[in-house]
């Protein structure tokens, strides 16, 4: 037996979580929402709608879009987006650690 | 903004969580899985299958079924089921408290 859980940030609906974090991490690396979505087996339009929804709920932009130009456009994570990502990383680690500890306290096999 | 989460006990699938806890709490009170399911807007057959699945994953019986007799049968929570319920209650409280604290640490509005 083990603990199962899902955790997310909520503001009248899911505003951020593991999936969005992973998507942004890939955008940061690939500088392209299109490629990031592709890597996650998500259609571009779904990824785009997801980002729109998250931005509305968060109240700030996650991506800066560069349209056209010699490099054919692309996306970058905004500084607010990066700040959220690093907070979320630390939050996520504390959640994992905290929940395992609480689980062990109540259901640990050696008690 | 706030934290959103779901938590459960897992053993090759969901073995216990808020829904099952609530169902057992009602069985304890009503001494009937039928009535407990009804109160939760769940069909009896769905509740019965749920209990079967949980018992398989937990490895012990949650309900004792009394078939027929003058009172027309009924269900009671086993002592192992009651023990699980009280552990789960304490676990659940610690989870709520722990997660709010972790959320506040990273996303609290007054930091």
Backbone of each chain as ProteinMPNN parsed JSONL, in Angstrom:
{"seq_chain_A": "XXXXXXXXXXXXXXXXXXXXXXXXXXXXXXXXXXXXXXXXXXXXXXXXXXXXXXXXXXXXXXXXXXXXXXXXXXXXXXXXXXXXXXXXXXXXXXXXXXXXXXXXXXXXXXX", "coords_chain_A": {"N_chain_A": [[0.846, -1.207, 0.0], [0.352, 2.273, -0.634], [0.542, 5.893, -0.69], [-1.658, 7.753, -2.746], [-1.957, 10.62, -4.775], [-3.107, 13.808, -6.042], [-2.219, 17.092, -6.834], [-2.787, 20.586, -7.099], [-2.811, 24.056, -8.178], [-5.454, 26.204, -7.525], [-7.872, 28.343, -8.875], [-10.862, 29.175, -9.094], [-11.105, 26.839, -10.642], [-8.649, 24.615, -12.169], [-5.507, 26.051, -12.002], [-2.802, 25.725, -12.151], [-0.438, 23.032, -12.368], [1.055, 19.724, -12.335], [1.029, 18.893, -15.069], [0.83, 21.348, -16.65], [3.215, 22.49, -15.633], [5.15, 20.747, -16.666], [4.719, 21.119, -19.388], [5.477, 23.842, -19.691], [8.154, 23.643, -18.96], [9.166, 22.269, -21.1], [8.652, 24.086, -23.144], [10.383, 26.105, -22.407], [12.818, 24.92, -22.977], [12.621, 24.182, -25.68], [11.731, 26.425, -26.916], [9.307, 26.64, -28.184], [5.888, 26.283, -28.332], [4.492, 24.608, -29.895], [6.255, 22.443, -30.498], [6.714, 21.6, -27.892], [4.166, 20.772, -27.064], [3.756, 18.713, -28.907], [5.772, 16.856, -28.084], [4.603, 16.031, -25.758], [2.505, 14.622, -26.635], [0.235, 16.061, -27.163], [-2.217, 17.994, -28.81], [-1.494, 20.968, -30.678], [-3.497, 22.915, -30.584], [-4.93, 22.212, -28.332], [-3.017, 22.539, -26.331], [-2.599, 25.262, -26.579], [-5.117, 26.319, -25.905], [-5.179, 25.414, -23.275], [-3.068, 26.9, -22.102], [-4.161, 29.491, -22.413], [-6.38, 29.309, -20.68], [-5.128, 28.807, -18.205], [-3.655, 31.163, -17.915], [-5.689, 33.061, -17.697], [-6.813, 32.234, -15.243], [-4.656, 32.493, -13.538], [-4.042, 35.126, -13.804], [-1.93, 36.345, -15.057], [0.477, 36.448, -17.795], [1.852, 33.485, -19.17], [3.33, 32.766, -21.342], [5.331, 34.34, -23.846], [4.702, 35.268, -27.043], [6.287, 35.03, -30.12], [5.754, 36.21, -33.204], [6.154, 35.082, -36.513], [8.972, 36.383, -38.379], [12.531, 35.863, -39.054], [13.19, 33.409, -37.864], [10.825, 32.108, -37.82], [8.956, 32.465, -35.766], [7.844, 31.612, -32.366], [7.822, 30.574, -28.887], [8.268, 31.864, -25.591], [8.854, 31.39, -22.111], [7.457, 33.615, -19.814], [8.84, 35.998, -17.405], [7.351, 36.023, -15.097], [6.136, 33.586, -15.389], [8.352, 31.891, -15.199], [9.081, 32.389, -12.579], [6.844, 31.368, -11.262], [7.134, 28.668, -11.984], [9.508, 27.967, -10.597], [8.789, 28.362, -7.94], [6.705, 26.508, -7.837], [8.054, 24.1, -8.261], [9.51, 23.886, -5.836], [7.429, 23.878, -3.99], [6.15, 21.511, -4.834], [8.058, 19.541, -4.188], [8.095, 19.766, -1.41], [5.464, 19.007, -0.914], [5.439, 16.312, -1.753], [7.318, 15.198, 0.034], [6.15, 15.869, 2.505], [3.645, 14.551, 2.382], [4.377, 11.851, 2.163], [5.528, 11.491, 4.624], [3.361, 11.938, 6.348], [1.714, 9.869, 5.522], [3.294, 7.645, 6.263], [3.273, 7.998, 9.024], [0.665, 7.281, 9.723], [0.016, 4.937, 8.329], [2.298, 3.509, 7.957], [4.367, 0.608, 7.404], [5.787, -0.453, 9.503], [4.709, -0.06, 12.074]], "CA_chain_A": [[0.0, 0.0, 0.0], [1.07, 3.547, -0.668], [-0.355, 7.04, -0.831], [-1.872, 8.305, -4.069], [-2.47, 11.988, -4.669], [-2.938, 14.83, -7.073], [-2.231, 18.403, -6.206], [-2.743, 21.65, -8.107], [-3.213, 25.386, -7.724], [-6.836, 26.385, -7.955], [-8.506, 29.66, -8.807], [-12.088, 28.902, -9.849], [-10.677, 25.826, -11.599], [-7.214, 24.34, -12.097], [-4.724, 27.177, -12.507], [-1.445, 25.221, -12.418], [-0.216, 21.704, -11.812], [2.174, 18.972, -12.912], [0.963, 18.902, -16.536], [1.281, 22.661, -17.106], [4.632, 22.664, -15.303], [5.915, 19.953, -17.629], [4.591, 21.79, -20.68], [6.319, 25.047, -19.673], [9.544, 23.211, -18.916], [9.555, 21.925, -22.473], [8.68, 25.327, -23.928], [11.631, 26.777, -22.027], [13.917, 24.224, -23.624], [12.442, 24.103, -27.133], [11.292, 27.75, -27.381], [8.19, 26.431, -29.103], [4.746, 25.598, -27.73], [4.137, 23.57, -30.85], [7.102, 21.274, -30.253], [6.501, 21.145, -26.509], [2.899, 20.026, -27.08], [4.071, 17.489, -29.659], [6.533, 15.939, -27.215], [3.721, 15.49, -24.719], [1.388, 13.937, -27.28], [-0.929, 16.941, -27.041], [-2.33, 18.8, -30.02], [-1.132, 22.361, -30.454], [-4.674, 23.716, -30.208], [-5.265, 21.889, -26.944], [-1.994, 23.186, -25.506], [-2.837, 26.7, -26.658], [-6.301, 26.599, -25.077], [-4.772, 25.197, -21.882], [-2.302, 28.081, -21.671], [-5.124, 30.595, -22.292], [-7.183, 29.093, -19.47], [-4.262, 28.989, -17.038], [-3.315, 32.589, -17.816], [-6.885, 33.722, -17.141], [-6.977, 31.882, -13.826], [-3.509, 33.003, -12.777], [-4.046, 36.588, -13.88], [-0.75, 36.869, -15.75], [0.872, 35.674, -18.97], [2.882, 32.452, -18.996], [4.151, 32.708, -22.552], [5.468, 35.446, -24.793], [4.688, 34.683, -28.383], [6.987, 35.801, -31.143], [5.102, 35.76, -34.433], [6.911, 35.261, -37.758], [10.4, 36.702, -38.278], [13.394, 34.905, -39.774], [13.202, 32.089, -37.232], [9.497, 31.509, -37.938], [8.168, 32.587, -34.541], [8.194, 30.742, -31.252], [7.27, 30.98, -27.589], [9.169, 31.839, -24.439], [8.182, 31.52, -20.816], [7.638, 34.955, -19.241], [9.561, 35.946, -16.124], [6.368, 35.59, -14.086], [5.978, 32.147, -15.596], [9.528, 31.227, -14.631], [8.981, 32.502, -11.126], [5.839, 30.378, -10.846], [7.734, 27.337, -12.136], [10.462, 27.605, -9.535], [7.995, 28.186, -6.712], [5.938, 25.263, -7.933], [9.025, 23.012, -8.026], [9.815, 23.768, -4.4], [6.14, 23.472, -3.408], [5.921, 20.116, -5.2], [8.976, 18.714, -3.4], [7.601, 19.767, -0.027], [4.226, 18.224, -0.891], [5.821, 14.895, -1.816], [7.979, 14.85, 1.291], [5.169, 15.989, 3.589], [2.608, 13.526, 2.29], [4.963, 10.543, 2.487], [5.722, 11.477, 6.078], [2.033, 11.784, 6.963], [1.276, 8.495, 5.23], [4.052, 6.728, 7.129], [2.822, 8.158, 10.406], [-0.62, 6.615, 9.967], [-0.112, 3.636, 7.662], [3.629, 2.92, 7.753], [4.295, -0.837, 7.611], [6.519, -0.879, 10.7], [4.17, 0.615, 13.262]], "C_chain_A": [[0.876, 1.251, 0.0], [0.049, 4.677, -0.794], [-0.457, 7.401, -2.316], [-2.367, 9.73, -3.905], [-2.297, 12.774, -5.956], [-3.012, 16.165, -6.372], [-2.143, 19.456, -7.303], [-3.047, 22.998, -7.451], [-4.573, 25.673, -8.335], [-7.28, 27.843, -7.824], [-9.752, 29.59, -9.688], [-11.793, 27.904, -10.976], [-9.17, 25.64, -11.506], [-6.418, 25.456, -12.765], [-3.272, 26.797, -12.786], [-1.273, 23.867, -11.766], [0.906, 21.014, -12.554], [2.191, 19.028, -14.442], [1.431, 20.236, -17.104], [2.76, 22.919, -16.806], [5.501, 21.972, -16.344], [5.886, 20.611, -19.016], [5.501, 23.026, -20.743], [7.805, 24.696, -19.676], [10.04, 22.894, -20.33], [9.588, 23.152, -23.382], [9.994, 26.07, -23.666], [12.821, 26.226, -22.805], [13.848, 24.362, -25.154], [12.098, 25.457, -27.761], [10.149, 27.643, -28.393], [7.072, 25.673, -28.398], [4.339, 24.419, -28.597], [4.939, 22.292, -30.585], [6.912, 20.705, -28.853], [5.241, 20.283, -26.436], [3.101, 18.676, -27.757], [4.748, 16.439, -28.793], [5.649, 15.303, -26.159], [2.497, 14.79, -25.318], [0.096, 14.734, -27.205], [-1.017, 17.742, -28.334], [-1.971, 20.247, -29.676], [-2.332, 23.169, -29.974], [-5.095, 23.442, -28.767], [-4.289, 22.591, -25.993], [-2.239, 24.695, -25.455], [-4.037, 27.107, -25.794], [-5.975, 26.432, -23.594], [-4.037, 26.423, -21.341], [-3.224, 29.295, -21.473], [-5.886, 30.513, -20.974], [-6.343, 29.341, -18.218], [-3.95, 30.469, -16.832], [-4.483, 33.39, -17.249], [-6.999, 33.489, -15.646], [-5.851, 32.428, -12.963], [-3.5, 34.524, -12.744], [-2.765, 37.175, -14.455], [-0.367, 35.942, -16.898], [1.965, 34.671, -18.622], [3.853, 32.454, -20.169], [4.18, 34.045, -23.283], [5.539, 34.822, -26.164], [5.409, 35.607, -29.361], [6.418, 35.311, -32.46], [5.99, 36.055, -35.636], [8.383, 35.579, -37.517], [11.224, 35.619, -38.954], [13.337, 33.499, -39.197], [11.821, 31.428, -37.233], [8.684, 31.513, -36.66], [8.59, 31.62, -33.463], [7.595, 31.268, -29.963], [8.341, 30.921, -26.525], [8.351, 31.964, -23.169], [8.482, 32.909, -20.268], [8.388, 34.854, -17.911], [8.601, 35.569, -14.994], [6.118, 34.086, -14.176], [7.139, 31.373, -14.988], [9.508, 31.255, -13.109], [7.982, 31.467, -10.583], [6.416, 28.964, -10.91], [8.679, 27.006, -10.981], [9.772, 27.51, -8.176], [7.291, 26.837, -6.707], [6.841, 24.046, -7.703], [9.272, 22.792, -6.545], [8.575, 23.305, -3.634], [5.931, 21.971, -3.596], [6.799, 19.162, -4.4], [8.517, 18.631, -1.954], [6.328, 18.938, 0.104], [4.563, 16.735, -0.858], [6.389, 14.422, -0.472], [6.971, 14.834, 2.445], [4.142, 14.871, 3.568], [3.161, 12.141, 2.608], [5.132, 10.403, 4.0], [4.384, 11.244, 6.802], [1.498, 10.371, 6.716], [1.972, 7.513, 6.167], [3.589, 6.797, 8.575], [1.581, 7.317, 10.681], [-0.698, 5.198, 9.414], [1.219, 2.939, 7.435], [3.617, 1.448, 8.158], [4.927, -1.293, 8.915], [6.017, -0.185, 11.941], [3.268, -0.345, 14.033]], "O_chain_A": [[1.976, 1.273, 0.553], [-1.145, 4.441, -0.979], [0.533, 7.359, -3.046], [-3.126, 10.016, -2.978], [-1.475, 12.457, -6.816], [-3.779, 16.341, -5.426], [-1.493, 19.236, -8.326], [-3.489, 23.055, -6.303], [-4.807, 25.414, -9.515], [-7.081, 28.48, -6.789], [-9.703, 29.906, -10.876], [-12.192, 28.113, -12.122], [-8.487, 26.418, -10.84], [-6.624, 25.767, -13.938], [-2.59, 27.465, -13.563], [-1.885, 23.581, -10.737], [1.632, 21.648, -13.319], [3.252, 19.194, -15.043], [2.328, 20.267, -17.947], [3.472, 23.497, -17.627], [6.469, 22.548, -16.84], [6.896, 20.651, -19.718], [6.209, 23.231, -21.73], [8.611, 25.372, -20.316], [11.172, 23.208, -20.698], [10.432, 23.255, -24.272], [10.626, 26.59, -24.585], [13.706, 26.967, -23.231], [14.849, 24.616, -25.823], [12.164, 25.62, -28.98], [10.041, 28.441, -29.324], [7.277, 24.556, -27.923], [3.903, 23.378, -28.104], [4.375, 21.205, -30.464], [6.944, 19.491, -28.651], [5.24, 19.211, -25.831], [2.676, 17.638, -27.25], [4.343, 15.277, -28.774], [5.902, 14.184, -25.714], [1.572, 14.414, -24.598], [-0.997, 14.168, -27.186], [0.011, 18.127, -28.893], [-2.125, 20.688, -28.537], [-2.211, 24.001, -29.075], [-5.563, 24.341, -28.069], [-4.694, 23.161, -24.979], [-2.098, 25.319, -24.403], [-3.988, 28.093, -25.058], [-6.435, 27.21, -22.759], [-4.348, 26.918, -20.258], [-3.09, 30.032, -20.497], [-6.021, 31.5, -20.251], [-6.792, 30.005, -17.283], [-3.979, 30.965, -15.706], [-4.292, 34.285, -16.426], [-7.248, 34.417, -14.876], [-6.061, 32.783, -11.803], [-3.019, 35.136, -11.79], [-2.537, 38.38, -14.35], [-0.822, 34.801, -16.968], [2.888, 34.979, -17.869], [5.043, 32.179, -20.009], [3.189, 34.775, -23.33], [6.359, 33.937, -26.408], [5.156, 36.811, -29.406], [6.571, 34.14, -32.809], [6.52, 37.159, -35.762], [8.972, 35.092, -36.552], [10.695, 34.591, -39.374], [13.424, 32.514, -39.931], [11.659, 30.324, -36.714], [7.814, 30.661, -36.477], [9.572, 30.894, -33.615], [6.929, 32.304, -29.961], [9.212, 30.051, -26.544], [7.282, 32.574, -23.162], [9.637, 33.335, -20.258], [8.55, 33.765, -17.36], [8.986, 34.881, -14.048], [5.915, 33.411, -13.166], [6.946, 30.34, -14.347], [9.868, 30.283, -12.444], [8.241, 30.789, -9.588], [6.21, 28.162, -9.999], [8.653, 25.895, -10.45], [10.133, 26.668, -7.353], [7.285, 26.123, -5.704], [6.449, 23.087, -7.038], [9.247, 21.662, -6.058], [8.659, 22.454, -2.748], [5.584, 21.254, -2.657], [6.343, 18.098, -3.981], [8.544, 17.562, -1.344], [6.13, 18.249, 1.104], [4.034, 15.99, -0.032], [5.988, 13.392, 0.07], [6.947, 13.905, 3.252], [3.806, 14.308, 4.61], [2.486, 11.34, 3.255], [4.907, 9.336, 4.571], [4.302, 10.453, 7.742], [0.902, 9.76, 7.603], [1.331, 6.663, 6.784], [3.521, 5.78, 9.265], [1.459, 6.711, 11.745], [-1.399, 4.352, 9.968], [1.267, 1.891, 6.791], [2.953, 1.07, 9.123], [4.643, -2.392, 9.391], [6.812, 0.239, 12.779], [2.713, 0.025, 15.068]]}, "seq_chain_B": "XXXXXXXXXXXXXXXXXXXXXXXXXXXXXXXXXXXXXXXXXXXXXXXXXXXXXXXXXXXXXXXXXXXXXXXXXXXXXXXXXXXXXXXXXXXXXXXXXXXXXXXXXXXXXXX", "coords_chain_B": {"N_chain_B": [[-6.377, 32.506, -4.935], [-5.836, 29.058, -4.225], [-4.957, 25.879, -2.723], [-5.54, 22.861, -4.458], [-6.492, 19.494, -4.124], [-6.391, 15.868, -4.256], [-6.497, 12.901, -2.418], [-5.575, 9.541, -1.682], [-5.585, 6.069, -0.652], [-3.527, 3.679, -2.091], [-3.333, 0.619, -3.773], [-2.277, -1.021, -6.211], [-4.241, 0.4, -7.642], [-7.058, 2.493, -6.61], [-7.574, 2.131, -3.214], [-8.725, 3.118, -0.919], [-10.444, 6.058, 0.145], [-11.825, 9.416, 0.275], [-14.514, 9.124, -0.66], [-15.195, 6.295, -0.279], [-14.776, 6.315, 2.52], [-16.833, 8.01, 3.387], [-19.027, 6.544, 2.536], [-18.814, 4.228, 4.162], [-19.107, 5.398, 6.657], [-21.757, 6.095, 6.592], [-22.92, 3.585, 6.343], [-22.292, 2.544, 8.815], [-23.937, 4.04, 10.424], [-26.51, 3.644, 9.388], [-26.713, 0.947, 9.143], [-26.968, -0.381, 6.758], [-26.047, -1.047, 3.523], [-27.46, -0.526, 1.275], [-29.185, 1.653, 1.925], [-27.221, 3.491, 2.613], [-25.854, 3.846, 0.187], [-27.94, 4.893, -1.35], [-28.375, 7.387, -0.026], [-26.134, 8.663, -0.879], [-26.589, 9.027, -3.499], [-25.92, 6.922, -5.122], [-26.034, 3.916, -6.978], [-27.136, 0.771, -5.642], [-25.852, -1.457, -6.703], [-23.545, -0.382, -7.754], [-22.3, 0.587, -5.453], [-21.906, -1.814, -4.132], [-20.152, -3.167, -5.861], [-18.021, -1.406, -5.656], [-17.26, -1.718, -2.947], [-16.457, -4.414, -3.042], [-14.195, -4.21, -4.739], [-12.53, -2.509, -3.226], [-12.13, -4.09, -0.955], [-10.704, -6.237, -2.039], [-8.359, -4.894, -2.809], [-7.47, -3.921, -0.379], [-7.191, -6.186, 1.091], [-8.705, -7.159, 3.16], [-11.954, -7.62, 4.758], [-14.466, -5.12, 4.591], [-17.116, -4.89, 5.158], [-19.617, -6.659, 7.005], [-22.034, -8.859, 6.059], [-25.4, -9.368, 6.732], [-27.668, -11.685, 5.987], [-31.089, -11.81, 5.209], [-33.354, -12.925, 7.792], [-35.3, -11.769, 10.672], [-35.139, -8.954, 10.629], [-34.679, -8.412, 8.041], [-32.09, -8.447, 6.954], [-28.896, -6.746, 6.371], [-26.033, -4.523, 6.723], [-22.873, -4.308, 8.327], [-20.056, -2.455, 9.468], [-16.903, -3.943, 9.537], [-14.559, -4.772, 12.219], [-11.952, -4.335, 11.401], [-12.495, -2.633, 9.32], [-13.521, -0.455, 10.746], [-11.28, 0.293, 12.165], [-9.604, 1.076, 10.067], [-11.107, 3.271, 9.174], [-10.848, 5.083, 11.356], [-8.094, 5.501, 11.445], [-7.823, 6.615, 8.899], [-9.309, 8.97, 9.123], [-7.687, 10.458, 10.908], [-5.329, 10.582, 9.44], [-6.29, 12.013, 7.205], [-6.898, 14.523, 8.351], [-4.354, 15.371, 9.091], [-3.22, 15.513, 6.546], [-4.714, 17.585, 5.328], [-4.056, 19.762, 7.011], [-1.245, 19.756, 6.76], [-0.879, 20.188, 3.994], [-2.055, 22.713, 3.591], [-0.332, 24.264, 5.054], [2.088, 23.904, 3.642], [1.324, 24.981, 1.197], [0.858, 27.673, 1.968], [3.432, 28.375, 2.701], [4.763, 28.542, 0.241], [3.093, 29.939, -1.516], [1.595, 31.701, -0.072], [-0.374, 34.645, 0.558], [0.701, 36.703, 2.018], [3.483, 37.001, 1.938]], "CA_chain_B": [[-5.756, 31.209, -5.261], [-5.755, 28.111, -3.118], [-4.469, 24.571, -3.138], [-6.528, 21.825, -4.74], [-5.854, 18.175, -4.056], [-7.103, 14.63, -3.965], [-5.565, 11.966, -1.796], [-6.197, 8.24, -1.474], [-4.684, 4.946, -0.416], [-3.399, 2.987, -3.366], [-2.683, -0.689, -3.849], [-2.629, -1.394, -7.59], [-5.529, 1.063, -7.853], [-7.554, 3.156, -5.403], [-7.989, 1.166, -2.205], [-9.554, 3.823, 0.055], [-10.389, 7.506, -0.02], [-12.927, 10.163, 0.876], [-15.809, 8.555, -1.036], [-15.393, 5.087, 0.516], [-14.902, 6.673, 3.941], [-18.184, 8.559, 3.566], [-19.966, 5.427, 2.38], [-18.741, 3.395, 5.371], [-19.659, 6.181, 7.772], [-23.211, 5.994, 6.506], [-23.294, 2.195, 6.648], [-22.179, 2.422, 10.279], [-25.09, 4.717, 11.019], [-27.783, 3.118, 8.879], [-26.605, -0.523, 9.133], [-27.468, -0.847, 5.464], [-25.308, -0.523, 2.368], [-28.49, -0.052, 0.362], [-29.579, 3.015, 2.329], [-26.03, 4.353, 2.561], [-25.645, 4.164, -1.227], [-29.061, 5.772, -1.685], [-28.106, 8.729, 0.516], [-25.049, 9.292, -1.637], [-26.99, 9.091, -4.904], [-25.179, 5.865, -5.811], [-26.866, 2.708, -7.052], [-26.682, -0.282, -4.74], [-24.902, -2.348, -7.383], [-22.269, 0.321, -7.867], [-21.714, 0.598, -4.109], [-21.495, -3.176, -3.832], [-18.935, -3.431, -6.633], [-16.959, -0.583, -5.064], [-16.81, -2.395, -1.719], [-15.708, -5.614, -3.466], [-12.888, -3.786, -5.257], [-11.72, -2.002, -2.112], [-11.755, -5.227, -0.095], [-9.63, -6.947, -2.736], [-7.124, -4.117, -2.782], [-7.035, -3.774, 1.011], [-6.86, -7.51, 1.613], [-9.586, -7.561, 4.27], [-13.363, -7.263, 4.572], [-14.933, -3.859, 5.171], [-18.497, -5.063, 5.617], [-20.207, -7.958, 7.338], [-23.387, -8.839, 5.536], [-26.352, -10.232, 7.422], [-28.68, -11.932, 4.954], [-32.408, -12.234, 5.672], [-33.667, -12.797, 9.219], [-36.509, -10.96, 10.965], [-34.967, -7.534, 10.295], [-34.494, -8.27, 6.592], [-30.68, -8.325, 6.577], [-28.253, -5.458, 6.56], [-24.569, -4.554, 6.667], [-22.137, -3.63, 9.393], [-18.632, -2.275, 9.198], [-16.081, -4.868, 10.326], [-13.66, -4.057, 13.132], [-10.827, -3.851, 10.579], [-13.013, -1.472, 8.594], [-13.597, 0.668, 11.694], [-9.897, 0.708, 12.441], [-9.168, 1.826, 8.887], [-11.81, 4.559, 9.176], [-10.307, 6.052, 12.314], [-6.776, 5.894, 10.943], [-7.987, 7.477, 7.728], [-9.733, 10.284, 9.648], [-6.524, 11.174, 11.46], [-4.485, 10.808, 8.27], [-6.931, 13.055, 6.401], [-6.727, 15.799, 9.049], [-2.939, 15.741, 8.958], [-3.006, 15.879, 5.144], [-5.292, 18.923, 5.135], [-3.237, 20.713, 7.758], [0.089, 19.779, 6.169], [-0.892, 20.783, 2.648], [-2.315, 24.151, 3.706], [0.902, 24.859, 5.551], [3.042, 23.903, 2.526], [0.828, 25.975, 0.235], [1.125, 29.014, 2.511], [4.88, 28.612, 2.676], [5.237, 28.882, -1.1], [2.185, 30.808, -2.27], [0.787, 32.499, 0.853], [-0.514, 36.003, 0.04], [1.388, 37.705, 2.854], [4.917, 36.698, 2.045]], "C_chain_B": [[-5.725, 30.335, -4.014], [-5.196, 26.793, -3.64], [-5.662, 23.664, -3.431], [-5.83, 20.486, -4.634], [-6.853, 17.05, -3.9], [-6.074, 13.681, -3.378], [-6.294, 10.645, -1.567], [-5.143, 7.209, -1.088], [-4.695, 4.096, -1.666], [-2.725, 1.627, -3.195], [-3.069, -1.305, -5.193], [-4.007, -0.844, -7.949], [-6.008, 1.667, -6.542], [-8.118, 2.131, -4.416], [-8.837, 1.795, -1.102], [-9.387, 5.319, -0.145], [-11.623, 8.154, 0.583], [-14.298, 9.549, 0.582], [-16.109, 7.285, -0.241], [-15.551, 5.38, 2.009], [-16.324, 7.142, 4.235], [-19.239, 7.45, 3.469], [-19.987, 4.557, 3.643], [-19.339, 4.109, 6.581], [-21.187, 6.074, 7.782], [-23.699, 4.578, 6.79], [-23.294, 1.988, 8.163], [-23.431, 2.955, 10.967], [-26.4, 4.013, 10.662], [-27.85, 1.588, 8.926], [-27.162, -1.122, 7.841], [-26.665, -0.208, 4.342], [-26.283, 0.083, 1.367], [-28.865, 1.399, 0.673], [-28.398, 3.991, 2.249], [-25.772, 4.809, 1.122], [-26.695, 5.165, -1.698], [-28.789, 7.216, -1.277], [-27.036, 9.453, -0.29], [-25.362, 9.362, -3.131], [-26.276, 8.063, -5.761], [-26.086, 4.638, -5.871], [-26.283, 1.654, -6.116], [-25.628, -1.14, -5.42], [-23.536, -1.685, -7.539], [-21.535, 0.321, -6.514], [-21.162, -0.786, -3.762], [-20.204, -3.523, -4.571], [-17.744, -2.64, -6.074], [-16.379, -1.272, -3.829], [-15.983, -3.642, -2.06], [-14.286, -5.264, -3.895], [-11.972, -3.318, -4.124], [-11.241, -3.157, -1.234], [-10.635, -6.044, -0.73], [-8.302, -6.218, -2.601], [-6.571, -3.971, -1.362], [-6.589, -5.113, 1.591], [-7.645, -7.892, 2.853], [-11.003, -7.051, 4.024], [-13.696, -5.944, 5.256], [-16.32, -4.028, 5.777], [-18.794, -6.515, 5.977], [-21.647, -7.907, 6.867], [-24.258, -9.826, 6.306], [-27.486, -10.44, 6.426], [-29.985, -12.4, 5.601], [-32.614, -12.029, 7.165], [-34.832, -11.855, 9.429], [-36.363, -9.506, 10.517], [-34.678, -7.327, 8.804], [-33.066, -8.042, 6.164], [-30.124, -6.941, 6.808], [-26.753, -5.622, 6.537], [-23.98, -3.818, 7.856], [-20.686, -3.498, 8.989], [-17.851, -3.217, 10.117], [-15.157, -4.083, 11.269], [-12.414, -3.563, 12.379], [-11.234, -2.616, 9.767], [-13.069, -0.242, 9.494], [-12.212, 1.209, 12.029], [-9.352, 1.544, 11.277], [-9.802, 3.214, 8.865], [-11.178, 5.545, 10.154], [-8.875, 6.453, 11.964], [-6.902, 6.902, 9.82], [-8.409, 8.891, 8.141], [-8.546, 11.105, 10.131], [-5.546, 11.536, 10.345], [-4.99, 12.01, 7.473], [-6.756, 14.443, 7.014], [-5.296, 16.29, 8.921], [-2.619, 16.186, 7.529], [-3.503, 17.304, 4.906], [-4.4, 19.997, 5.769], [-1.855, 20.875, 7.105], [0.111, 20.482, 4.827], [-1.162, 22.284, 2.704], [-1.043, 24.88, 4.143], [1.947, 24.969, 4.418], [2.62, 24.927, 1.468], [1.175, 27.396, 0.704], [2.61, 29.362, 2.444], [5.326, 29.126, 1.3], [4.383, 29.915, -1.827], [1.335, 31.715, -1.383], [0.779, 33.958, 0.42], [0.298, 37.036, 0.814], [2.86, 37.386, 3.015], [5.707, 37.643, 1.149]], "O_chain_B": [[-5.602, 30.829, -2.893], [-4.992, 26.619, -4.841], [-6.67, 23.705, -2.726], [-4.67, 20.367, -5.028], [-7.992, 17.247, -3.476], [-4.917, 13.665, -3.797], [-7.493, 10.635, -1.29], [-3.944, 7.467, -1.192], [-5.752, 3.825, -2.235], [-1.682, 1.511, -2.552], [-4.065, -2.021, -5.296], [-4.84, -1.562, -8.501], [-5.442, 1.393, -5.484], [-9.024, 1.365, -4.746], [-9.585, 1.093, -0.422], [-8.325, 5.789, -0.551], [-12.375, 7.512, 1.316], [-15.145, 9.464, 1.471], [-17.155, 7.193, 0.402], [-16.373, 4.757, 2.682], [-16.937, 6.718, 5.215], [-20.211, 7.429, 4.223], [-21.057, 4.195, 4.132], [-19.994, 3.49, 7.42], [-21.815, 5.977, 8.836], [-24.753, 4.384, 7.396], [-24.183, 1.34, 8.715], [-23.911, 2.395, 11.953], [-27.272, 3.815, 11.508], [-28.923, 1.005, 8.766], [-27.74, -2.209, 7.832], [-26.607, 1.016, 4.223], [-25.977, 1.07, 0.699], [-28.859, 2.256, -0.21], [-28.555, 5.152, 1.87], [-25.509, 5.984, 0.864], [-26.378, 6.154, -2.358], [-28.949, 8.143, -2.071], [-27.024, 10.681, -0.378], [-24.498, 9.716, -3.933], [-26.048, 8.274, -6.952], [-26.82, 4.355, -4.924], [-25.085, 1.651, -5.836], [-24.629, -1.511, -4.804], [-22.501, -2.348, -7.465], [-20.328, 0.09, -6.442], [-20.088, -0.909, -3.173], [-19.28, -4.096, -3.993], [-16.619, -3.136, -6.024], [-15.163, -1.393, -3.687], [-14.944, -3.894, -1.45], [-13.315, -5.905, -3.491], [-10.797, -3.681, -4.068], [-10.082, -3.192, -0.821], [-9.721, -6.492, -0.038], [-7.266, -6.82, -2.319], [-5.357, -3.906, -1.165], [-5.724, -5.169, 2.465], [-7.289, -8.854, 3.534], [-11.226, -6.171, 3.193], [-13.252, -5.69, 6.375], [-16.656, -3.395, 6.778], [-18.299, -7.453, 5.352], [-22.395, -7.004, 7.242], [-23.881, -10.981, 6.5], [-28.183, -9.493, 6.062], [-29.974, -13.293, 6.449], [-32.104, -11.066, 7.738], [-35.303, -11.215, 8.489], [-37.334, -8.89, 10.077], [-34.459, -6.199, 8.361], [-32.841, -7.484, 5.089], [-30.792, -6.072, 7.369], [-26.248, -6.73, 6.353], [-24.534, -2.825, 8.326], [-20.154, -4.331, 8.256], [-18.106, -3.28, 11.32], [-14.999, -2.871, 11.123], [-11.885, -2.495, 12.688], [-10.446, -1.694, 9.558], [-12.719, 0.864, 9.081], [-12.008, 2.417, 12.156], [-8.722, 2.582, 11.482], [-9.134, 4.207, 8.576], [-10.993, 6.716, 9.82], [-8.484, 7.603, 12.159], [-6.193, 7.907, 9.781], [-7.93, 9.879, 7.585], [-8.415, 12.286, 9.809], [-5.006, 12.641, 10.307], [-4.223, 12.903, 7.113], [-6.5, 15.416, 6.305], [-5.051, 17.471, 8.674], [-1.844, 17.119, 7.324], [-2.784, 18.13, 4.344], [-4.048, 20.994, 5.139], [-1.368, 21.992, 6.926], [1.009, 21.278, 4.549], [-0.563, 23.048, 1.947], [-0.732, 25.968, 3.658], [2.601, 26.001, 4.265], [3.455, 25.644, 0.915], [1.708, 28.205, -0.055], [2.984, 30.501, 2.165], [6.157, 30.028, 1.206], [4.887, 30.675, -2.655], [0.455, 32.419, -1.878], [1.801, 34.471, -0.037], [0.551, 38.129, 0.308], [3.412, 37.493, 4.11], [6.934, 37.557, 1.091]]}, "name": "protein", "num_of_chains": 2, "seq": "XXXXXXXXXXXXXXXXXXXXXXXXXXXXXXXXXXXXXXXXXXXXXXXXXXXXXXXXXXXXXXXXXXXXXXXXXXXXXXXXXXXXXXXXXXXXXXXXXXXXXXXXXXXXXXXXXXXXXXXXXXXXXXXXXXXXXXXXXXXXXXXXXXXXXXXXXXXXXXXXXXXXXXXXXXXXXXXXXXXXXXXXXXXXXXXXXXXXXXXXXXXXXXXXXXXXXXXXXXXXXX"}
